[in-house]
Amino acid sequence: MAIVPDTKDWTWVLERPCPECSFDVRSFPREQVGAMIRDNAERWQPMLENPAADRRPSETVWSALEYACHVRDVFRLYDERLRMMLETDDPSYPNWDQDAASIEDGYGEQDPARVAADLAAAAKTLATRFDQVAGDQWERTGKRSDGANFTVESFARYLIHDPVHHIWDVNRGFDRLGSEGQT
């Protein structure tokens, strides 16, 4: 059975805490996003060292490896989008189909050690770019292909929910795998 594509519009996380992972993106100063990205990347490392990293907790739920590949790619994508927002007036981002990417790039067959290194590198690049945002740059704008509008600040807050939520997803999945999957 294949993974059911996620078609939710997650922009509501900008207005209220996530009822699943409990993360509230309004609860921290925007200048902490870079540090939060680095911290998140560190939390993926032991998950990817786990022998069960490539095991799905069920046929319809990604493995830790697949989630880590997704987070790596989100960090890369958001670095490009942030660069666009900082260098171009009100850019529109090209569409990205995360579900197609997982299949085309074979997320479940990738080497966990390579993914760990690539995720750490992508996080460092993105975090550094966020660390350099200052003053009025936080108010620069951009929009997604579906028309959702962001400022750099709302973009940062929206972004950070994704990898935080996926840590929660993986920990929940490892709980279902049993003690072999514990992190």
C-alpha positions in Angstrom: 0.0 0.0 0.0 1.4 3.4 -0.9 1.6 6.5 1.3 -1.4 8.7 0.9 -0.2 12.1 -0.3 -0.6 14.9 2.2 -2.8 17.6 0.6 -3.4 19.6 3.8 -2.7 23.3 3.8 -0.5 23.6 6.9 -0.4 27.4 6.9 -2.9 27.3 9.8 0.1 26.5 12.1 0.9 30.3 11.9 -2.3 30.9 13.9 -2.5 28.2 16.5 -0.5 25.4 18.1 -0.4 22.1 16.2 -2.9 19.7 17.8 -0.7 16.7 17.0 2.9 17.7 17.9 1.8 20.7 20.2 4.4 23.0 18.7 3.4 26.7 18.6 5.4 28.6 16.0 4.4 31.9 17.7 6.2 31.0 20.9 9.8 32.1 20.1 11.7 35.1 18.8 12.2 34.9 15.0 15.9 35.4 15.4 16.1 31.8 16.9 15.1 30.1 13.7 18.7 29.4 12.7 19.5 27.8 16.0 16.3 25.8 15.9 17.2 24.4 12.5 20.6 23.4 13.8 19.1 21.8 16.8 16.6 19.9 14.7 19.3 18.6 12.4 21.2 17.2 15.4 18.2 15.4 16.6 18.0 13.4 13.3 21.5 12.0 13.6 20.8 9.3 16.2 17.6 8.4 14.5 19.5 7.7 11.3 22.1 5.6 13.2 19.3 3.4 14.5 19.2 0.0 12.8 15.4 0.4 12.3 15.8 3.8 10.5 14.7 2.3 7.2 11.7 0.4 8.6 8.2 1.8 8.2 6.1 1.5 11.3 3.2 0.6 8.9 2.9 0.4 5.2 1.3 3.8 5.1 3.8 5.7 7.3 7.2 6.8 6.3 10.3 5.4 8.0 12.7 7.7 9.9 15.0 7.5 6.8 12.2 8.7 4.5 11.2 11.6 6.9 14.9 12.6 7.1 15.2 12.7 3.3 12.1 14.9 3.2 13.5 17.2 5.9 16.9 17.4 4.1 15.0 18.4 0.9 12.8 20.9 2.7 15.9 22.6 4.1 17.4 22.7 0.6 14.2 24.0 -0.9 13.6 26.6 1.8 17.1 27.9 1.4 16.4 28.5 -2.2 13.1 30.1 -1.5 14.6 32.3 1.3 17.3 33.4 -1.1 14.7 34.3 -3.6 12.7 36.3 -1.0 15.8 38.3 0.0 17.0 39.0 -3.5 13.8 39.4 -5.5 10.7 41.5 -4.9 7.7 39.3 -4.0 8.9 36.1 -5.9 6.6 33.2 -6.7 8.1 29.8 -5.8 7.9 27.0 -8.2 5.7 24.1 -7.1 7.4 21.1 -5.3 5.6 17.8 -5.0 7.0 16.2 -1.9 5.3 12.9 -2.5 6.7 12.7 -6.1 10.1 13.6 -4.8 10.0 10.7 -2.3 9.3 8.2 -5.0 11.6 9.7 -7.7 14.5 10.0 -5.3 14.0 6.6 -3.6 13.9 8.0 -0.1 13.5 4.6 1.5 16.6 3.2 -0.3 19.1 5.9 0.5 22.1 5.4 2.7 21.2 6.7 6.2 24.8 7.9 6.9 24.8 9.9 3.6 21.4 11.3 4.4 22.6 12.3 7.9 25.5 14.2 6.5 23.5 15.9 3.7 20.7 16.9 6.2 23.3 18.4 8.5 24.9 20.3 5.6 21.5 21.6 4.3 20.5 22.7 7.8 23.8 24.5 8.3 23.3 26.4 5.0 19.7 27.4 5.7 20.4 28.3 9.4 23.3 30.5 8.3 21.1 32.3 5.8 18.4 32.9 8.5 21.1 34.1 10.9 21.9 36.8 8.4 18.3 38.1 8.1 18.0 41.5 9.8 15.7 44.5 10.2 13.3 45.1 7.3 14.4 41.9 5.6 12.0 40.0 7.9 9.1 41.8 6.2 10.1 40.9 2.6 7.5 38.8 0.8 7.1 35.8 -1.4 4.3 33.4 -2.4 3.8 29.8 -3.0 2.4 28.4 -6.3 -1.0 27.9 -4.5 -1.2 31.6 -3.7 -0.2 31.4 0.0 1.6 34.6 0.9 4.5 34.8 3.3 6.8 37.4 4.9 10.3 36.1 5.7 9.2 35.9 9.3 6.0 33.9 8.6 8.0 31.8 6.2 10.5 31.0 8.9 7.8 30.1 11.4 5.9 28.0 8.9 9.1 26.2 7.9 10.3 25.3 11.4 7.1 23.4 12.2 7.8 20.9 9.4 11.0 19.3 10.8 9.8 19.6 14.4 6.6 17.8 13.5 8.5 15.1 11.7 10.6 14.4 14.7 7.3 13.9 16.5 6.1 11.6 13.6 9.3 9.5 13.8 9.2 9.1 17.6 5.6 8.0 17.4 6.5 5.5 14.6 9.5 4.2 16.6 7.2 3.6 19.5 5.1 1.4 17.2 8.2 -0.5 16.1 9.1 -1.4 19.6 12.3 -1.1 21.6 14.5 -1.8 18.5 13.3 1.6 17.1 13.7 3.7 20.3 15.8 6.8 20.1 
